[in-house]
Amino acid sequence: MRKALVIYLMAEPETPELARAAVDGGADIIEFGFPYSDPLADGPVIRRAGERALARGMRTKQCLDVLARTRELVGPDTPLIPMTYSSLYEAYGWDRLTDEIRAHGGTSMIVSDLPAGERPELKRVQLVAPTSTDERIALAGEQTDGWLYLVTVTGTTGARHEVSPALAGLVERTRRLTTKPLYAGFGISTPEHARAAAALADGIAVGTRAVQVAEEGPDALRTYVASLRSALD
């Protein structure tokens, strides 16, 4: 069974071409970061990328426009999943932003600081972590949109030297509580990490290193994503 490869990119004017390159390299899903001024879950690389995007004028409307252009470039089959924080929804309007994301080509959404059980009417990919209780994991599995995002560490995003030792226990515990596919993220940056994490989970999500490589342009990103794809296959 093919392991899923999720690539995170910050929403900027160049993102449509970068997303196309990632898909060409073997990405199955694109996470689409809407920048936020106080990104509590993000490490320094993604935080800086968000600050740069904001400095370039990337507000919610501009992110939606880039999302629409990305959908045009990657075609109808690749899921595009905006990832941001609840404050953006509060400011824009929960129903309004949800509708706009769908209208501009978004497939689902991730709201990093909105726990399972809050706003259950908002269909989204849920996150669980090693600190999540069994009750919280089971609820997230019931409410998640398609797959569960396993946060493999307690802390912020960022590349690390090895896959979190907490992943195996989190996968084992979560599989007892839900049948949804499990994709592991946070701290995965190399093909070796990808292979190790995918031996436990059903897919992986790569953010920090993808954002770094994306700064070198589409060709570099395509090559990097292809190296991950090869490790997974």
C-alpha positions as CSV (number, residue, x, y, z in Angstrom):
1,M,0.0,0.0,0.0
2,R,1.4,3.4,-1.0
3,K,2.6,5.5,1.9
4,A,1.2,9.1,1.8
5,L,3.6,12.0,1.4
6,V,2.3,15.3,2.7
7,I,4.4,18.5,1.9
8,Y,3.9,21.8,3.7
9,L,4.4,25.1,1.9
10,M,3.9,28.6,3.1
11,A,1.4,30.6,1.0
12,E,3.4,33.1,-1.0
13,P,3.2,34.3,-4.7
14,E,5.6,31.5,-5.7
15,T,3.7,28.7,-4.0
16,P,1.7,27.5,-7.0
17,E,4.8,26.6,-9.0
18,L,6.4,25.1,-5.9
19,A,3.3,23.0,-5.2
20,R,3.4,21.7,-8.8
21,A,7.0,20.8,-8.4
22,A,6.3,18.9,-5.1
23,V,3.5,17.0,-6.8
24,D,5.8,16.2,-9.7
25,G,8.3,14.9,-7.2
26,G,5.8,12.5,-5.7
27,A,3.8,14.5,-3.0
28,D,0.3,13.2,-2.5
29,I,-1.1,16.1,-0.4
30,I,0.0,19.8,-0.1
31,E,-0.5,21.5,3.3
32,F,-0.9,25.2,2.6
33,G,0.3,27.5,5.4
34,F,-1.8,30.6,5.9
35,P,0.7,32.9,7.8
36,Y,-0.2,34.0,11.3
37,S,1.6,36.6,13.5
38,D,1.7,34.4,16.6
39,P,2.3,30.8,15.4
40,L,2.6,28.9,18.7
41,A,3.2,25.5,17.2
42,D,5.8,26.6,14.6
43,G,9.5,26.5,15.0
44,P,11.9,29.2,13.8
45,V,12.0,28.2,10.1
46,I,8.2,28.2,9.5
47,R,7.9,31.2,11.8
48,R,10.3,33.1,9.7
49,A,8.6,32.0,6.5
50,G,5.3,33.2,7.9
51,E,6.8,36.6,8.9
52,R,8.2,36.9,5.4
53,A,4.9,36.1,3.8
54,L,3.1,38.7,6.0
55,A,5.8,41.3,5.2
56,R,5.0,40.6,1.5
57,G,1.3,41.4,2.0
58,M,0.0,37.8,2.3
59,R,-3.3,38.3,4.2
60,T,-6.2,35.9,4.1
61,K,-7.6,37.1,0.8
62,Q,-4.2,36.9,-0.9
63,C,-3.7,33.4,0.5
64,L,-7.0,32.4,-0.9
65,D,-6.0,33.8,-4.3
66,V,-2.8,31.8,-4.2
67,L,-4.7,28.7,-3.2
68,A,-6.9,29.1,-6.3
69,R,-3.9,29.5,-8.6
70,T,-2.3,26.4,-6.9
71,R,-5.4,24.4,-7.6
72,E,-5.2,25.4,-11.3
73,L,-1.6,24.3,-11.5
74,V,-1.8,21.0,-9.6
75,G,-5.1,19.9,-11.1
76,P,-8.2,18.5,-9.4
77,D,-6.8,15.4,-7.8
78,T,-4.3,16.6,-5.3
79,P,-5.7,17.5,-1.9
80,L,-4.8,21.1,-0.9
81,I,-5.2,21.6,2.9
82,P,-4.8,25.1,4.3
83,M,-3.2,25.0,7.8
84,T,-3.5,27.9,10.2
85,Y,-4.8,29.1,13.6
86,S,-8.2,29.8,14.9
87,S,-7.6,33.5,15.3
88,L,-7.7,33.8,11.5
89,Y,-11.1,32.1,11.4
90,E,-12.3,34.4,14.2
91,A,-11.2,37.5,12.3
92,Y,-12.5,36.4,8.9
93,G,-15.6,34.5,10.1
94,W,-15.7,30.8,10.6
95,D,-18.3,30.0,8.1
96,R,-17.1,32.6,5.6
97,L,-13.5,31.4,5.6
98,T,-14.5,27.7,5.4
99,D,-16.7,28.5,2.4
100,E,-14.0,30.6,0.8
101,I,-11.4,27.8,1.2
102,R,-13.7,25.4,-0.5
103,A,-14.5,27.8,-3.3
104,H,-10.8,28.5,-3.9
105,G,-9.9,24.9,-4.3
106,G,-9.2,23.8,-0.7
107,T,-10.0,20.1,0.1
108,S,-10.1,20.3,3.8
109,M,-8.3,22.3,6.5
110,I,-6.1,22.0,9.6
111,V,-6.6,24.4,12.5
112,S,-3.5,23.9,14.7
113,D,-4.9,25.2,18.0
114,L,-8.4,24.0,17.8
115,P,-8.8,20.7,19.7
116,A,-11.1,17.9,18.9
117,G,-14.5,18.5,20.2
118,E,-14.4,22.3,19.6
119,R,-16.5,23.3,16.6
120,P,-17.4,19.8,15.6
121,E,-19.3,21.1,12.6
122,L,-16.0,22.3,11.1
123,K,-14.8,19.2,9.1
124,R,-11.0,19.2,9.3
125,V,-8.0,17.1,9.8
126,Q,-7.4,16.6,13.5
127,L,-4.1,16.5,15.3
128,V,-3.1,14.2,18.2
129,A,0.1,14.2,20.2
130,P,1.9,11.9,22.7
131,T,0.3,14.0,25.4
132,S,-3.3,13.4,24.1
133,T,-5.5,11.2,26.3
134,D,-7.2,8.1,24.9
135,E,-10.5,9.9,25.1
136,R,-9.1,12.8,23.0
137,I,-7.6,10.5,20.4
138,A,-10.8,8.5,20.0
139,L,-12.8,11.7,19.6
140,A,-10.3,13.1,17.1
141,G,-10.5,9.8,15.1
142,E,-14.3,10.1,15.0
143,Q,-14.2,13.7,13.8
144,T,-11.2,13.9,11.6
145,D,-11.5,14.5,7.9
146,G,-9.9,11.5,6.2
147,W,-6.8,11.0,8.2
148,L,-5.2,11.8,11.6
149,Y,-2.1,14.0,11.9
150,L,0.2,12.5,14.5
151,V,2.3,15.2,16.1
152,T,5.3,13.1,17.0
153,V,6.9,15.4,19.5
154,T,5.9,17.6,22.4
155,G,7.0,21.0,21.1
156,T,7.2,23.1,18.0
157,T,7.9,22.1,14.4
158,G,11.5,21.8,13.2
159,A,14.0,19.4,11.8
160,R,15.6,16.9,14.2
161,H,18.4,14.4,14.2
162,E,16.1,11.3,14.5
163,V,12.5,10.4,14.4
164,S,10.8,10.9,17.8
165,P,11.0,7.8,20.0
166,A,7.4,8.6,21.1
167,L,6.1,7.8,17.6
168,A,5.9,4.0,18.0
169,G,3.9,4.3,21.2
170,L,1.6,6.9,19.8
171,V,0.9,4.9,16.6
172,E,0.2,1.7,18.7
173,R,-2.2,3.6,21.0
174,T,-4.0,5.4,18.2
175,R,-4.5,2.3,16.1
176,R,-6.4,0.8,19.1
177,L,-8.7,3.8,19.1
178,T,-9.4,4.5,15.4
179,T,-9.2,2.9,12.0
180,K,-8.4,6.2,10.2
181,P,-5.0,6.4,8.4
182,L,-2.2,7.9,10.5
183,Y,0.3,10.4,9.1
184,A,3.2,11.4,11.2
185,G,4.7,14.8,11.2
186,F,7.0,17.2,13.1
187,G,10.7,16.5,13.0
188,I,10.8,14.5,9.8
189,S,13.3,15.9,7.3
190,T,15.5,13.3,5.6
191,P,14.8,10.2,3.5
192,E,16.0,8.1,6.4
193,H,13.5,9.8,8.7
194,A,10.8,9.2,6.1
195,R,11.5,5.5,5.9
196,A,11.6,5.0,9.6
197,A,8.4,6.9,10.3
198,A,6.5,5.3,7.4
199,A,7.4,1.9,8.8
200,L,5.1,2.7,11.7
201,A,2.6,5.1,10.2
202,D,0.5,5.2,7.0
203,G,2.2,8.3,5.7
204,I,4.4,11.3,6.7
205,A,4.2,15.1,6.7
206,V,7.3,17.2,6.0
207,G,7.2,20.9,6.8
208,T,10.4,22.6,8.0
209,R,12.8,21.0,5.6
210,A,10.4,21.4,2.7
211,V,10.1,25.1,3.4
212,Q,13.9,25.5,3.5
213,V,14.4,23.7,0.2
214,A,11.5,25.6,-1.4
215,E,13.6,28.8,-0.9
216,E,16.0,27.3,-3.5
217,G,13.2,27.0,-6.1
218,P,11.0,24.5,-7.8
219,D,13.7,22.3,-9.2
220,A,15.4,21.8,-5.8
221,L,12.0,21.1,-4.2
222,R,11.1,18.5,-6.8
223,T,14.4,16.7,-6.3
224,Y,14.0,16.8,-2.5
225,V,10.5,15.5,-2.6
226,A,11.5,12.7,-5.0
227,S,14.1,11.6,-2.5
228,L,11.4,11.3,0.1
229,R,9.1,9.5,-2.3
230,S,11.9,7.0,-3.2
231,A,12.5,6.3,0.5
232,L,8.8,5.6,1.1
233,D,8.4,3.4,-1.9
